[in-house]
C-alpha cells in the first residue's frame, strides 16, 4: 500500500472518517494502518479542518448555552437542533472540556428518532458502554472508551416514555446507570473475603513468550489484542501469555511458575488476528506465534473467586486505560496469595476452565 502515497492517503482518511477521527478504532488491523501507512499528512490536515459551515457553528453555540447539568454524576445532557451527526460530536468535544463535567450526552431529533453522541473523560464510565445502556431495547449504539454514538427509534421511545421528554428519559437512565454498578480496583482491600472459594485451572495447553526474547529490558511495548492495547515494559520477569482462543495478556514470572509448567514444543494455533506486540518507540510490530513455547496449567494454578452480585467494573494492575466489566454471575478472581492480581472471567468460560478444590 505504501508504494502509492495517494492510495495510502485515501485509506488513512477513510479510516479517519469512519472511526470518528480514529477514536473508535477496535480491530488491531485498523491500528496497524494508523501506525504504518505512509500518507500525505498535509492533505489529510487540510481535509480535517474543512467540515463545518457558519450555520452549523451557530447550531452548536445555541445547544451549548442550554445544557442540563446533573451535579451528582458530573454529567451534562444537551439537546441540539437538527444537524449533521458530526456536529453532535463537535458539541460533545467542547462540553466535555468543562472542569465539572466528566460525562455528556448530546442528542437531537432527526428522521425516525433521536441521534446521540456520548463523551466521557472518566475511567469509570466507558462511553460505548453508556450509549449501549441508553439505547438498549429501543435503538442501538457503540463506539470507543471516550467517544460513542447511538440512535433511538421514535416509535420505541414513545412506547416506553409515556409521552415524556427525551431529557426526562436520559435523567432517569443516568440514575439507573450510575447507581447500578460497583467498582473494584486492584489497589483495594478484598471485600467479603469469606465469600471467596478456591479453584484450580483444569489441565490445558497455553503459549508463552518471554518479553526479553523480543525486546531489550526497559523497552516499552504494547500488546495488540482484539480487546485493545495493553501497555507493558519489558523485563526479565515479564512473560506474554497466549490462550487457546488467541487471547494475549502479560504475566509476571513468579505467577507463571505458580500456575504453569513449561513443556517441549512450539505453541500453535490459528486465530482471527495473529497475536502481536509493538515497540512503542520504533513503531515496529512483532508477531508472537513464531516465538511461542508451550506450557501446561498445573495443580498449582490456584485462584480465589466469587460470583458477582452486581454489574462490576474492575481496574487491573495491567490495563490502566480501561476496566474489565463483569455482569451478575460472572466470576471475580484473585490469584491465591496476591490480592492485587484481580480480574473478571465470564461465567460460561469460568466453568469450562476452572474446577473447585
Buried (B, 14 or more C-beta within 10 A) or exposed (E): BEEEBEEBBBBBBEBBBEBBEBBBBBEBEBBBBBEBBEBBEEBEEEBEEEEBEEEBEEBBEEBBEEBBBBEEBBBBBBBBEEBBBBBBBBBBBBBBEBEEBBBBBBBBBBEEBBBBBBBBBBBBBBBBBBBBBBBEEBBBBBBBBBBBBBBBBBEBBEEEBEEEEBBEBBBEBBEEBBEEBBEBBBEEEBEEEEEBEEBBBEEBBBBBBBBBBBBEEEBEBBBBBBBBBBBBBBBEBBBBBBBEEBBBBBBBBEBBEBBBBEEEEEBEBEBEBBBBBBBBEEEEBBEBBEBBBBBBBBEEBBBBBBBBEEBBBBBBBBBEEBBBBBEEEBBBBBBBEBBEBBBBBEBEBBEEBBEEE
